[in-house]
Amino acid sequence: MAAVIGEVTPYALAIAMSPSSVIVTILLLSTSRARAAVSAFLAGRVSGIVLGSGVFAALASFVELYEVTPTWADWARLGLGLVLLPVGVQLWWTPGDEAQPAWLPSLNGASPVRAMRLGLLLSAASPKTVLLAAAGGLAIGAADLSITDTAVAVAVFTAIAAVTVALPLVLHVLLAARIHTALDRARRWLSAHSGGVMAVGISATSIVLVAQGVAGLSHG
């Protein structure tokens, strides 16, 4: 279990580094129904990550039952890494402020229902998040784990991936208005450097995936 968690942690951290989800969280914390909206957004994000990683974990477990040779997981890691690598490279050249979606300012009056739907869309419908969740799910499903351990691994993966949404909410509950200035400063920095932040996470993850895939195939 510990080995699997260690393997999937880089993928979860790359999801957690998504600037858009953090920026949305901070903006929602400045609304009149801040805690309800962010709690709903967090629930939607968690649901999307669980769905993505859980589906691929189940798929990997199924394939593992019928695969004669264990090379499929290594080929999958290599393929995902090669897909993510140009995405990471492209993000290095993405301007921060220009990369922010036009709908962000409209979050001022977002209801909890809309916030939950947005959290789900930014996870289950985001190609980058889906690919990273797929990498985590495939690694979990390919491991020799029981159903219970697989569920625990998916839960830990999701908790790490959603920590950057949960943390501002926790800080808001503990510190209330005192944390707004710091959070707003973080939001402005992320808006200006969003491409670079995601580029670091995705590029590092793609390199790890390619290295793991090549190493596995060379030993197989």
N, C-alpha and C positions, 0 to 999 in steps of 0.2 A: 504493500500500500504506500509506504513512504517513498519508495522509488518512483512509483507512478505519479504521485503528487509532485515530486521534484521535477519529473519530466514535463508535466503539463503546466507548471507554474509560469514559465516564460510566455506561453501562449495566453494565459489568463492575464498576465501583467500587460501584455500588448493590447488586449481589449480594454483593460482599465485605463490605459493611457489615452484613450480616445478623447480629444479635447471637446468635441461637440457635446458629449453626454455631461461632462463636467460643467461646461458653460450653461447648458440648459438647466442643470441642477441649481447653479448659483442664481440664475435669473428667476427661477421659480421660487427661490427662497426670499426674494424681494417682493413677492405678491401678497395679497391680503390673506390668502389661504395657503401660506407657505408650506407648513408641515404636511398638510393633507395632500397638496399637489406633488411635493417631492416624494412622499411615501408612495403615492400612486405611480409616479414616474419610476421609482425604484422597483416596484412590483412588476411593472411592465418590462423593464430591462432584465430583471432576474428571470422572468418567464421566457423571454426571448433567448437568453443565453442557455437556460436549462433545455429549452426545446432544441436548439441547434446542437449542443454538445450531447444531449441525451439521445437524439436520433442517430447521430454518427457512432456513439458508443454502442447502441443496440445493433446497428448495421455491422460494426466491426466484430462484435461478439458472435453474430450469426455467421459471418464469413469465416471466422476463426474455427468454427465447428466443422467446416467442410473443406478448408484449405489444406491441401496435402503438404505444400511447402510454405514456410512462414515468411516468404519474401514480400507478400502483398503489402504489408504494413510499411516496409521500407520504401517500396515504390510509391506508396501513397504520400509518405513524408517528403520524398524527393519531388513528387509532382506538385504538392502544395507549396513547397519552398520555392520552386521555380515560378509558380504563379504569383506568389506574394512579392518576390524580389523586384520585378519591374514596378509593382505598385509602390513599394517603398522608395525606389529611385525617383519615380515621378513626383512623389510627395515632397521630396527635397526642394522641388522647384515651384511648389504651390504657395502663393502668397497667403499670409495669415488672414488679414481682414477681408480680402476678396474671396477667400474660400468659405466664409461664413454664409449659411443659407439666409435668404431674405426673410424667412418666416420667424427668425429669432425674436425680433422686436414685438411680435404679436403674442408672445407668451405672457405678457403682463396680466391678461385676464383669463389665463388658462384654467379650466376646471380640472378636478382630479381625474375625471373620465378621459378628457383630452390628454392630460399628462400621462396617464397609463398607456393610452394608445400610442403616444409619441415614444415612450420608453420601449414599447414592443417593436415599433418600426425601426428605431435606431439600433436594435440588436438583431432581431430575426430578419429584417429586410435590408440590413447593411451588408454589402458583399464582403467588406474587409472583416467585419465581426463574424460573419457566417464562416468564412474560411478559417479564421483563428479558432472558432468554436469547433469546427470540423477537425482541426488538428488535435485539439484537446480530446474530443470525443473518440477519435480513432485510436489515440494512444491509450485511453482508458479501456476501450472495448477490446483492444488487442492484448491487453495484459490478462494474466490468469487470475481473475478476481471472481469472487462470488457475486450474486446479484446484489446483496446488501452492500458489499464493499464497492461495487461499481456505482451504486446510488450515492454512497458517501463521497466517493471520488468526484462525481459530477457536482455534488453539493459544494465541496471545497473549491473546486475549479470555479464555480459560479460565484462563490463568496469573494474570492480573490479578484475576479473580473469586475465585480460590481462595487468594490471597496471605495472607488473614487466618487461614486454617487452616494453611498451610505455615509461616508465620513463627513461631508459638509452638513448633512442632516443631523448627525450626532452632535457636531460642534454647535449647530444652531440651537438644538434642544438644551445643551449645557450652558452656552454663553449668550444666547439670544442676540440682541442688537449689537453686542460688543464685537461680534465676529464679522459683521457686514462689511466693514472697511477692508479687512484682510481678504475676504472672499471676492469683493469687487476688484481689488488689485490683482488677484489671481486670475479672475475672468479676463481682464484686459490683457494680461500677459499671454494667456492661452490664445486669445483672439489674434494677437500679433504673431504668435509662433506656432499656430496649430499644425501647419504642414510639417515643420521640423520635428515636433513632438511625436506625431504619428509616424513620420519617416524613421525615427530612431527605433521605435517599438517594432514596426513591421519589418524593417531591414534586418534587425538583429534576429527576429523570429525566423525569417526566411533563411538566414544563414545557418541557424541552429537546425532547422528542418532538413536542409540540403545535406549538412554534415552528418546528421543522424541517418538519413537515408543512404548516403554513400557508404558510411561506416558499416551499416547493417548488411548492405548488399555485398560489400567486399569480404565480409566474414561469412556470408552465406554461401 
